[in-house]
Amino acid sequence: MTLYLRVVLTFLAVVVVSVLLAFFIAMLLYTNRITTELQASLLKAGNQLAEMSNEYQTTKLETLLEGSTKFNDSYSLFLFDNSGYLASFGVEKKNDMSEMDQQKVISVLQGNIYQNEKTNFIYTDFKQSTSLMIGIPLAVNGRQYALFLTPKVSEVARKQTRDSITTVLLIVLLVGSLLILVASRYIVSPMKKLTRATNRLARGNFNVNVNIQRNDEIGLLAEGFNHMAGELKQLEQMRQDFVSNVSHEIQSPLTSIRGFSKVLRQSALQEEERHRYLEIIERESERLTRLSENLLKLASLESEQHPFHPSTYNLDEQLRRVLVFYEPQWSEKEQVLDLNLPRVKISADADQLNQVWTNLLGNAIKFTPPQGIIQIKLAAKTDHVVISIQDTGIGIKKEEQERIFERFYKADHARQWGTGGSGLGLAIVRKILERHQGSISVASEPGEGTLFTVILPIITYLQENHK
């Protein structure tokens, strides 16, 4: 069953139930009022008959009553005396009132006015009209009578009443149904659009946009869907770029290895060239190894399943150890190191932060020319530390600074800002710092050098998804 059909059937059921309930509630509210008016009308008619019988002291009481019912056929009359039931007037069918409660008859004969308190007149489909009754005492020629009046509803009136009520109900139901069909389309139409868009999205078409201009929950749903489609499109583009970049990064060293391997098969190759080709193969193999290690590490960090082991240690000593590790490189280029490393203790994952400094310091040394200057500063604040690494290297263009932390970014030299030139180093750096609730920023001008600023909390709390 479709949503449209469900909505229509639900609304139809609501309309039918509402109309029926409204009818019975309205009847319940107006029954007492209608009954009271009928009782008043019957009482008035009875009093008029009593006055007429007293005024004229007719000897033909039955003739008076018969003429009254012919003149006004809105009620029926039943006459009693001390001996019991005498006659009825204005009755369509023979109505035997001999079973009338004698206590009521005696009470009226004694001069009391009787009013029936029953209020079910409306609910009896106008068939049990005697359920509403008025009793009037009469005295004619010294003889006591009890005259009972009941409302008279003809079969034609009953049919007209039933037809009127049925017609009104059918009109309400018909109009309500038509309005429901229109309203249901208004409600279901955007849902159909979302369904079609979802099917296209499931088939891999991420160029989907649902145009639903509404300020309700459906409008919010459409807005959320468009946002989701945009995110999925971006993720798909990133996935394609990632596969393309990985393929390129793997294909390049493999091509070198395959090419130089073929050259090594030549028997006439000199020993010096053989060693040089072997070094190239070894270097490209190491490049592949670093690439695979970085890919695995980045995937592990992004999955939030990478081991996280915080400990308290001296951050300044860790930075000095990394600089000692790179001493052959900066010594060979005769670079000047300007250090400002006061003693600072932090609580963090030492192994992960060691990779951060290895990447950042390695890049600074790699892209700073000979006799260049590299400044490393460490400053402790109230609840965090600031590490700045500044060089006098080739710098990075303004439009490239926001993208150097993307995986495999390939804009000019920025692509090489990472270990092994794979373009993954800075992506790993940012991910590690994010896991430590830290941040990294870059400021650079081409030809004037680059400044990386790292901010880390002094104490890194292990997040729930890192446990």
Secondary structure, DSSP 4 states (H G I P E B T S, - for coil): --HHHHHHHHHHHHHHHHHHHHHHHHHHHHHHHHHHHHHHHHHHHHHHHHHHHHHH--S-HHHHHHHHHHH-TTEEEEEEETTEEEEEES-SS----TTS-HHHHHHHHTTPPEE-----TGGGTTT-GGGS-EEEEEEETTEEEEEEEEE---HHHHHHHHHHHHHHHHHHHHHHHHHHHHHHHHHHHHHHHHHHHHHHHHTT----------SSHHHHHHHHHHHHHHHHHHHHHHHHHHHHHHHHHHHHHHHHHHHHHHHHT-TT--HHHHHHHHHHHHHHHHHHHHHHHHHHHHHHHHTT-S----EEEEHHHHHHHHHHHTHHHHHHTTPEEEEE----EEEE-HHHHHHHHHHHHHHHHHHSPTT-EEEEEEEE-SSEEEEEEEE-SS---HHHHTTTTSTT--SGGGGG-SGGGSS-HHHHHHHHHHHTT-EEEEEEETTTEEEEEEEEESB----GGG-
